[in-house]
Amino acid sequence: MQAKPAGFWLRLQAHVIDSLLLLLLIASSLRLIVVITSIEKLLPPLGLLLYVLAFLLPVAILLYRVVMTVKFGGGVGKLVSGIKVVAPDGQLLKYPQALFRFLVGYFVSGIFYGLGYLWILKDKERRAWHDLVSDTRVTRNDEKRWVVGTTVMLCLLILTSGIIYSLIQSIKENGELQSQIRDLVEEVKSSLLENGETPVTIEPQENDLII
């Protein structure tokens, strides 16, 4: 019996779960950093975090998506929601196909304002553009697993919101760090004003009218 295709909302649920996990990781890392009260001690870990987010995180996401798709048919979101990415014969993808789907396929679906993702709503087999170009399908393993996925998604949403709220409160309560940042900004402004040249103003001159 051929597995049924996963619909748009179920696939969106899986994507939201993965996104919330990533957001939770980033917010938790920031939460650990903002408790530092000295700007001198804050800059090294903040710089390291920015470096990780800019250079290492994209590579980690690539490896995560490709390896999890090859080994299990998708990331945590898809596993929880009971769906998986498969080849036309129903087997899991090989590395070249999974890599092509992530790098090229997602780019194709993302152009034209994400129309390729919305194509799932129109396609009879519920395939997005990245499924069409990579010759893949997303199927359902269990029709009732959406309940588990919804529960996990709501729990992650509550947890992530709590971490972000705690992060904002911690920043507000860290008065010493705020004071040091304001002093640093004022020093930079003063330095710029001292080194800068005063704009030259041209006084209007009265010229005799020549007829």
C-alpha positions as semicolon CSV with decimal commas, in nm:
position;residue;x (nm);y (nm);z (nm)
1;M;0,000;0,000;0,000
2;Q;0,144;0,335;-0,106
3;A;0,188;0,590;0,173
4;K;-0,032;0,898;0,159
5;P;0,133;1,234;0,083
6;A;0,178;1,483;0,366
7;G;-0,028;1,798;0,323
8;F;0,076;2,160;0,347
9;W;-0,023;2,218;0,710
10;L;0,148;1,905;0,836
11;R;0,467;2,001;0,659
12;L;0,438;2,355;0,793
13;Q;0,403;2,214;1,143
14;A;0,726;2,018;1,103
15;H;0,904;2,329;0,977
16;V;0,778;2,537;1,272
17;I;0,903;2,276;1,519
18;D;1,253;2,284;1,367
19;S;1,250;2,666;1,362
20;L;1,142;2,685;1,728
21;L;1,421;2,446;1,828
22;L;1,674;2,670;1,656
23;L;1,527;2,985;1,809
24;L;1,528;2,821;2,151
25;L;1,898;2,737;2,116
26;I;1,989;3,093;2,014
27;A;1,774;3,255;2,284
28;S;1,918;3,027;2,553
29;S;2,273;3,117;2,446
30;L;2,194;3,488;2,464
31;R;2,028;3,439;2,802
32;L;2,353;3,300;2,942
33;I;2,553;3,593;2,806
34;V;2,342;3,892;2,909
35;V;2,393;3,823;3,281
36;I;2,750;3,954;3,242
37;T;2,771;4,301;3,396
38;S;3,101;4,416;3,243
39;I;3,121;4,518;2,880
40;E;3,485;4,402;2,865
41;K;3,377;4,052;2,968
42;L;3,068;4,061;2,745
43;L;3,242;4,131;2,414
44;P;3,442;3,802;2,380
45;P;3,146;3,562;2,425
46;L;2,918;3,791;2,223
47;G;3,171;3,802;1,941
48;L;3,206;3,424;1,953
49;L;2,827;3,382;1,938
50;L;2,802;3,616;1,639
51;Y;3,080;3,425;1,464
52;V;2,899;3,096;1,525
53;L;2,569;3,237;1,397
54;A;2,728;3,388;1,087
55;F;2,966;3,112;0,979
56;L;2,920;2,786;1,168
57;L;2,542;2,774;1,206
58;P;2,468;2,763;0,829
59;V;2,706;2,468;0,793
60;A;2,551;2,295;1,096
61;I;2,201;2,343;0,952
62;L;2,314;2,200;0,618
63;L;2,463;1,892;0,782
64;Y;2,162;1,851;1,008
65;R;1,908;1,865;0,727
66;V;2,102;1,643;0,487
67;V;2,215;1,377;0,736
68;M;1,877;1,355;0,913
69;T;1,697;1,329;0,578
70;V;1,923;1,047;0,462
71;K;1,913;0,856;0,790
72;F;1,556;0,914;0,909
73;G;1,368;1,091;0,631
74;G;1,377;1,436;0,790
75;G;1,464;1,644;1,092
76;V;1,310;1,642;1,437
77;G;1,004;1,829;1,315
78;K;0,923;1,568;1,051
79;L;0,992;1,279;1,289
80;V;0,759;1,421;1,553
81;S;0,488;1,499;1,298
82;G;0,508;1,151;1,148
83;I;0,621;1,246;0,798
84;K;0,933;1,175;0,597
85;V;1,104;1,258;0,269
86;V;1,137;0,965;0,032
87;A;1,241;0,886;-0,324
88;P;0,983;0,777;-0,588
89;D;1,033;0,412;-0,487
90;G;0,953;0,492;-0,123
91;Q;1,312;0,451;-0,003
92;L;1,511;0,709;0,189
93;L;1,724;0,950;-0,011
94;K;2,092;0,916;-0,086
95;Y;2,333;1,195;0,007
96;P;2,361;1,354;-0,341
97;Q;1,983;1,372;-0,379
98;A;1,933;1,507;-0,025
99;L;2,204;1,768;-0,077
100;F;2,055;1,874;-0,411
101;R;1,710;1,900;-0,253
102;F;1,837;2,128;0,023
103;L;2,071;2,353;-0,175
104;V;1,901;2,377;-0,514
105;G;1,546;2,267;-0,442
106;Y;1,482;2,506;-0,154
107;F;1,624;2,791;-0,359
108;V;1,381;2,711;-0,640
109;S;1,087;2,700;-0,399
110;G;1,196;3,024;-0,237
111;I;1,198;3,236;-0,551
112;F;0,887;3,428;-0,646
113;Y;0,811;3,501;-0,279
114;G;0,792;3,138;-0,170
115;L;0,538;3,035;-0,433
116;G;0,712;2,699;-0,460
117;Y;0,611;2,609;-0,104
118;L;0,249;2,713;-0,160
119;W;0,246;2,486;-0,463
120;I;0,181;2,201;-0,218
121;L;-0,176;2,326;-0,187
122;K;-0,230;2,291;-0,562
123;D;-0,034;1,981;-0,652
124;K;-0,228;1,653;-0,646
125;E;0,063;1,470;-0,483
126;R;0,125;1,759;-0,242
127;R;0,471;1,824;-0,384
128;A;0,650;2,156;-0,360
129;W;0,883;2,284;-0,628
130;H;1,184;2,150;-0,441
131;D;1,018;1,807;-0,447
132;L;0,957;1,833;-0,820
133;V;1,313;1,936;-0,913
134;S;1,471;1,677;-0,683
135;D;1,215;1,403;-0,760
136;T;1,117;1,348;-0,397
137;R;0,795;1,309;-0,200
138;V;0,691;1,372;0,159
139;T;0,466;1,099;0,296
140;R;0,269;1,037;0,617
141;N;0,352;0,746;0,844
142;D;0,058;0,789;1,081
143;E;-0,250;1,004;1,030
144;K;-0,287;1,070;1,404
145;R;0,069;1,188;1,462
146;W;-0,037;1,547;1,391
147;V;-0,173;1,552;1,747
148;V;0,172;1,473;1,886
149;G;0,328;1,731;1,653
150;T;0,081;1,998;1,760
151;T;0,146;1,926;2,129
152;V;0,524;1,945;2,083
153;M;0,491;2,264;1,880
154;L;0,281;2,435;2,147
155;C;0,520;2,326;2,424
156;L;0,819;2,459;2,230
157;L;0,634;2,784;2,162
158;I;0,561;2,835;2,532
159;L;0,915;2,743;2,634
160;T;1,075;2,967;2,370
161;S;0,848;3,258;2,461
162;G;0,945;3,216;2,826
163;I;1,317;3,219;2,744
164;I;1,280;3,528;2,525
165;Y;1,079;3,708;2,795
166;S;1,343;3,617;3,054
167;L;1,612;3,743;2,815
168;I;1,439;4,080;2,774
169;Q;1,388;4,115;3,149
170;S;1,751;4,029;3,217
171;I;1,866;4,300;2,974
172;K;1,637;4,554;3,141
173;E;1,760;4,463;3,489
174;N;2,128;4,473;3,395
175;G;2,160;4,842;3,476
176;E;2,539;4,837;3,516
177;L;2,591;4,702;3,165
178;Q;2,344;4,952;3,021
179;S;2,531;5,233;3,193
180;Q;2,865;5,116;3,051
181;I;2,716;5,093;2,702
182;R;2,575;5,447;2,728
183;D;2,913;5,578;2,847
184;L;3,086;5,403;2,558
185;V;2,842;5,554;2,308
186;E;2,897;5,901;2,454
187;E;3,276;5,858;2,433
188;V;3,249;5,756;2,069
189;K;3,029;6,057;1,993
190;S;3,269;6,295;2,170
191;S;3,566;6,146;1,986
192;L;3,395;6,189;1,651
193;L;3,307;6,549;1,727
194;E;3,662;6,632;1,839
195;N;3,825;6,476;1,533
196;G;3,569;6,601;1,285
197;E;3,582;6,939;1,115
198;T;3,313;7,194;1,168
199;P;3,110;7,233;0,851
200;V;3,190;7,552;0,669
201;T;2,895;7,782;0,631
202;I;2,873;8,024;0,345
203;E;2,727;8,359;0,437
204;P;2,498;8,509;0,174
205;Q;2,650;8,812;0,002
206;E;2,469;9,110;-0,134
207;N;2,547;9,173;-0,499
208;D;2,463;9,485;-0,687
209;L;2,192;9,429;-0,939
210;I;2,326;9,497;-1,287
211;I;2,070;9,600;-1,542
